[in-house]
Amino acid sequence: MQVLMVDDDTSFTMATQEILEILGHQVVAAASVEEAKTQLAVGSFDILLLDIMLPDGSGFEVLDSIPTSRKPRHITFITGQAAIKNMIRSVAGSDVSFLLKPIDIDKIRALLAKVELAESNKDASVLRHFGVLIGESAPMQSLYKMIERVGASQANVMIMGESGSGKELIARAIHNASQCEGAFVAANCGAMPTELIGSELFGHEKGAFTGAASRKAGLFERAHGGTLFLDEITEMPLELQPNLLRVLETGRITRLGGTQEIDVHCRVLSATNRTREQLATEQCLREDIYFRLAVFPVQSPTLSQRREDIPLLCNAFLAELNEDQGCALTIDEESMARLQNYSWPGNVRELRHAIHRSFIMTDPGQDNLQLPDDLSSPFSKELPTTPSLAAGKTIQEMEKELIMATLAEVNDDKPKAATMLGISLKTLYNRLNQYENSQLSALNSNVPG
Amino acid sequence: MSDPNDIAATRHHLRNQLNNITMNAELVKLQIQQSTPPEKILLSIERMLDECKACGEFLNNLSDSAS
């Protein structure tokens, strides 16, 4: 990296310059405001190390003189007083960091690492596939391939995936990939009152029903030449689904209260958080509609299936918040590891929420995002382990699973667990001893003789 | 020396000198790890000693003015 160091203390400047050079960076030194201005006018720097008190003025004058096009990517003030950090931030903006004297090599290394991390974060936040999707993992790469293929066709797509996994973004990506001229119109079938679904989808003529004060174009008309995205398609009442089927088959709609058929050409994307099995067993979607809507079914990967994308997503969300709030928070390695190790049952939506919550909770003046002790939210908590009924398990195995799950639920409170299980405390202890003994004998049998 | 301004100025001065000694010591450590020519290492040590000397003089003046 290119570093401009502005300080009039020769002994300090020479030592720092040599240290940075040994660490592989190029350093230019300036001992005054004027020298710094000259350097900034001709050179381009990644880091500006700036003393506040200079012989011919202050470090702030140096900052003011920097043309926007030549602003170093990172500005660090060198000061001996931690107390003036906030004062400097109020003058120079929050997008600065500090090296507090006495400085040692660890502080220098930490600063360099932070700048490099911020740079990689910045780069990462930029890459959005099809303008919206973030992630470079294998599941996302195969998703991108599918989007590219389906984008070139006119096929209707059904996007399946867990809640919060980004189904609407996939829909937008497909719309973007298709480069059609019409609009992207999104609607949530679960949010439409049953009696208004027809009017919302197909529009209505003036006076079609009480309250229809004027003619209204429906979602299909608005999406003409573009994409209609119907989220939570399985929430549409079964009895209304034949109306949708008819439009999908004929490409024509009739507004409520109208007599004239109108041609509509739009791709219909739909989404559901039900699995294929649920679609088949729960009878929430007519079979004929499914085949019309899911010409090309796409699965939205869960966040736990693409853990390697978590840093990219976190940095992208944080970059948005930083930009909105004029901050420069970063995520340190320890926090990133925690974020990457959490299960995220609520998927990307939960991750975004956690970053936002942490951003708000981070103390002013901190450089790193401070995560809460507990990352989970009330709705995202994983369900307590319940015994999974599966053929092939013995009754003893099921019993053990139930006992262990109950103990976990009551924080190992054995009397409480016994009450919940409907057995005596003595029986519970007997079972636990039994499990312990069988575990010990299993261990002993594995010890080479 | 009870004037808070004097105390602040003294602290600032000593902190800067301590900082320069620290940075030059860090440099020497790195130079040795990098097998830098001894004459270059000596220059860093000279700077360190100069800072120590200046620091000593400053402390002497300080105790003289206090007495």
Chai-1 contact restraints between the chains, C-beta under 6 A:
chainA,res_idxA,chainB,res_idxB,connection_type,confidence,min_distance_angstrom,max_distance_angstrom,comment,restraint_id
A,S11,B,N20,contact,1.0,0.0,6.0,A-B,restraint_1
A,S11,B,R47,contact,1.0,0.0,6.0,A-B,restraint_2
A,F12,B,N20,contact,1.0,0.0,6.0,A-B,restraint_3
A,F12,B,M23,contact,1.0,0.0,6.0,A-B,restraint_4
A,A15,B,M23,contact,1.0,0.0,6.0,A-B,restraint_5
A,A15,B,N24,contact,1.0,0.0,6.0,A-B,restraint_6
A,A15,B,L27,contact,1.0,0.0,6.0,A-B,restraint_7
A,T16,B,M23,contact,1.0,0.0,6.0,A-B,restraint_8
A,E18,B,L27,contact,1.0,0.0,6.0,A-B,restraint_9
A,I19,B,L27,contact,1.0,0.0,6.0,A-B,restraint_10
A,I22,B,L30,contact,1.0,0.0,6.0,A-B,restraint_11
A,I22,B,Q34,contact,1.0,0.0,6.0,A-B,restraint_12
A,G80,B,H12,contact,1.0,0.0,6.0,A-B,restraint_13
A,G80,B,R15,contact,1.0,0.0,6.0,A-B,restraint_14
A,K101,B,R15,contact,1.0,0.0,6.0,A-B,restraint_15
A,K101,B,N19,contact,1.0,0.0,6.0,A-B,restraint_16
A,P102,B,L18,contact,1.0,0.0,6.0,A-B,restraint_17
A,P102,B,N19,contact,1.0,0.0,6.0,A-B,restraint_18
A,P102,B,T22,contact,1.0,0.0,6.0,A-B,restraint_19
A,I103,B,N19,contact,1.0,0.0,6.0,A-B,restraint_20
A,D104,B,T22,contact,1.0,0.0,6.0,A-B,restraint_21
A,D104,B,E26,contact,1.0,0.0,6.0,A-B,restraint_22
A,I105,B,E26,contact,1.0,0.0,6.0,A-B,restraint_23
